């Protein structure tokens, strides 16, 4: 069973934005200060372009592997798809670390044992064992949850936000803009995710434009979130990590009703778990298709191996989170534009014409 | 074959494993949560400067029978000392064996001596802590914070809860108190204006005694045993001004009320002018900076007031209508403008950018900010306008 266009639009509009709400807002505030909207907007626009390219590619009805095999041969296609899968697993690493920190810091009131996050990887292995097409129903449920969650926390927060804090425009200068754009580029890989889904949904007329608009709508919500976040915290936004859990608690009704905002926060956190696992799942699906398409045991085995590696990786860098993020936004930052922007753009290269003998 | 069967049923096995892990985590140690009986739920902290660092007095909630106003919560005052606030918190743990839990702490009281130095020397701990809410209220007190928290209140078993009542929304709307939270104060400190304010709390003797609890500090401050010698009431009508984290001035009640009016906070508050007490029905206030060669701080207050009381007998018609004449309105306007003028002079003399004029300049005219931010308060001219409308 393939994904439906509705499910894909739900993903682009409501699920994809949630991955940008954890550490990215405070990181952007540190790098670009009050100009944090511009680097985020640039990354979102570039990803919107990549999503558009990936959807246009999907018009051919082929998966990435099938297309590469047809153009470049089986061996190249296998290698290229495996490298692409490796990229997706790499891209999942920082979001996984973010989730771990989020759970430890927000859902516990004292520091829990660092192994407390380990069951997440069992859940992740289960999801990864399923093909990417199985995500459709999940997105049907997650999209309204994420939308209500984001809308809820924003509604509770807007009244207290001082949007004047975003002024003066351009105070961070070109350097601040560039640092911000590069520093958070590792959170933007939705173009690559959609490319991995190509061939797993029926392309319908106008889907590329509709998908683009859905992604831009989700991006606009992220930008509004960032504006509200900075409006609430201003100069202290730098150390307000896990921004989406913080902005809604200043609503005056919270003192009377209690932390009702946690309903929205939990809804968003729930959607985030699935979004965090998605690159791992997409990587497993691609690798299965390339390496052992007919072996039903391959995907569960690979899912376990990938998640075991991720668990070991997360435990290994338990006390080095800042350094890991510096590596991803420093030496490794070029990887993300290559795979999430250039590869979707290159996928639109015209097919090789077959000459008649 | 067996391997095949194993992998085919792997997803189901993973689910079972996940469920088992969650159940194990729950029954082994409640997901790693600290047992409530091993935690000290801190309701408020007081911070005082000592010769070697800080003394932190923590008011810890203790459940007890519901014989008084708090509905079953009393408190114990525990004191820890150390070079840093974190060291003080660690000492609380060492002294009691309870894990100090600050997530429910709603009030930080700074002693007067502490406020005379940069308060972020000690508030730094609370900004860094992930397990502390930055919507916590801040106040500075007369004398030592430990002494204030050690007093026994007339109105509540727990002194911090009694003090927090002063900072209710209703109090704020009355214009009598200007409250602030850690987030707001930190924002203004780290902003370009680097100025802020906190309510200034004073303990006053109640009707029947001295007001101070007998055992101060230490780790043994049960309130029931301490309350025999008297009760205290608290007052927070004054406001402490801060510049770069250091307390620089104290606003009187009149100036605090003027500041509230400029913030547009006041609804149902009262003010007394020339023997007339008026209740404020509506208030709008603003301070805007008009940049230029001679920058102007435009301070505007619009209030609608109703006569509530006169200090002398009046005619039956006056009692019936409570009408304010144009002269009355002008006199009230002048009185308020005078208060705002006093407030402005205090800010100017102490360099406290209470109205965030530097921030306004930074946001609207960056080049002008670069030129004149440092001496802005000295050169800016106040333009005070008060419009009073009597409602009858």
Interface residues (C-beta under 8 A of the other chain):
Chain A: X105 X108 X109 X110 X112 X113 X116 X118 X119 X122 X123 X125 X126 X129 X130 X164 X165 X167 X168 X171 X232 X233 X234 X235 X236 X239 X249 X250 X252 X296 X297 X300 X301 X304
Chain B: X3 X4 X7 X8 X10 X11 X14 X15 X17 X18 X21 X22 X25 X29 X31 X32 X33 X34 X99 X101 X103 X127 X128 X130 X131 X133 X135 X169 X183 X186 X187 X190 X191 X362 X363 X364 X366
